[in-house]
Amino acid sequence: MKKRNRKLWRYLFGTLIVLFVVIQFIPVHKPKVIKDNPNDFLLNTKMPAHVASMFQESCYDCHSNQTKYPWYARIAPSSWLLASDVTEGRAHVNFSNWTKMSKAQQIAALSDIASEVKSGDMPFWAYPIMHPKARMSKADRKELVDWAQKYQNEIFYSK
């Protein structure tokens, strides 16, 4: 019986290895990285350095054209998940296109940012696990939310 179990485990392990190798050949469309973004949020918005750092560390990989793909972005199935997350994040708000957005879109984006950060939904729970600099304390969250709400009002009342 033990010999039969060993054969079964070897067969299963071998099958998993072959499957893992095969899925590496399935192409994935990763959104492009664009370094030159003259319409970028951080370039065109005045904010405290700490708030800018939080945006850069906690938001920009998924919500800008300046994604820094980690090593595991080349290995399936994590590459599929990352490509999907970045595509979805950029579709929701892309900080690289900030000045191309209307005032109404900017206000809505800032409102969403404040709401998502305040509730703890952003950054996505799994992101800080692999990106320790993206971890936000309660004080960090409050500072970012307060700034977003203040800037939202500045946009609303500007000409």
N, C-alpha and C positions, 0 to 999 in steps of 0.2 A: 504494500500500500504506500509506503514512504517513497519508494522509487517512482511510482506513478505520479505522486504529488510533485516530486521534484521535476519530472518531465513536463508536467502541466505548467508549473511556474516558469520554467525555462522557455517554453513555448509562448506563454503570455508576455514575458519580458522581451523576448526576441521580436514578437509582433509589435509591441509598443515602440521599440527602438526603430524598426522599419517604418512604422507609421509616422514617428517623429521626423525621420529623415525625409520621407516623402512630402510631408506638409511644408517643408522648407522651400519646395519648388513652386508652391502656389503663390502667384504674384499678389502683392498688396500695393494699393495706391496710397502712398503717404503724401499728405499735403506738402507742397514745396516750402522751403525755407527761403525767405527773402530778407536780406540784411538791410538794404537801403529802403527805409519806409519814411518818407518825408511827412506823411500825414499821421504819424504815430502819436498816440496818446501821451506818452511820457515826454516826447520832444515838444509838444504843443500845449502842455498844461503845467501850470505852476502848482507845485505841491511840496510838502516837507519831504526831505530826503528819505526818512524812514517809511513814509507812505509809498513813495516811489519804489523803494526797495521791496516792500511787501507785494506790490503789483508785479514787479519783475520776477520775484522768486515764486510767488504763489499762483499767478494768473497767466503769465505770458507764454508758457509752453503750450497751452491749449487755446488761448484767446488772442494770439497774435501770429504774424508771419515769421516771427523770430524763434520758432520752436527749436529747442535743443533736444534732439533725439538721443536717448541714452543707448547704451550698448545692447540692451535687450529689445530695442526697436527693430533689430535685424533678425530676430528669432521668432518664428511662428510658434504658438498662436498669440504671443504677447504683441507682436507687430500688428496683427489685425486689430486688436483691442485699442492700441495706441492710435493707429490711423483713424479708427472710428471716433475715438474721443476727441482728437484734434479737429477732425472735420466738423463734428457736432459743436464743439466749443467755438470755432471760428464762425460757424453759421449763426450762433446765438449773439455773440459780440466779438468783433475783431478789432483789437486796439490799434492795429497797424493802419486802419482806415478811419480813425477817429474824426479827422477834420472833413472827411467826405460825408459824414453822417449829418443829418439835419439836427437842429436844436432839440426837436421833439424826440428823435432817436437817442441823442446823447442823454437827455433827461431820463428817458425810459431805461437806458442802460445803467445809469448811475443808481436809479431806484432799484433795479434788479440786483446790482452789485451789493448795495446796502442790505437788502432783504436776504440775499443768499449768504452773505458773510455773517450777518447777525444771527441767522438761524443755524449756522454751522454746516450748511449744505455745500459751501465752497470754501476753500478748495475741496474737491471731491475727496472723500475719506481715505481712499487708497493712495492718493498722490503724495501726501507727506511721509508715507511709509518709506518710499524710495527717494524722497527729496526732503531731507530733514530741515533744510533752510525754509521750506514752505510752511512749516508748522507755525501756527499763530496762537498766541496766548489770548486770554480774554481781553487784556488791555490792548493788544495789537488789533483785535477784531473791532473793539470799540473805537479806536483811533481811525481805522480805515472807514468804518461806517459813518462816523461823525464827519470826516473829511468829505466823503461821497455825498452826504446829504447837504453839506454846506456848499459844495461846488455845484450841485444840482440847482440850488437856489440862485447862485451867481449866474448860471446860464439862463435860467428862467427870467430873471430880472434884467439881463443885459439886452442891449439893443441889437 
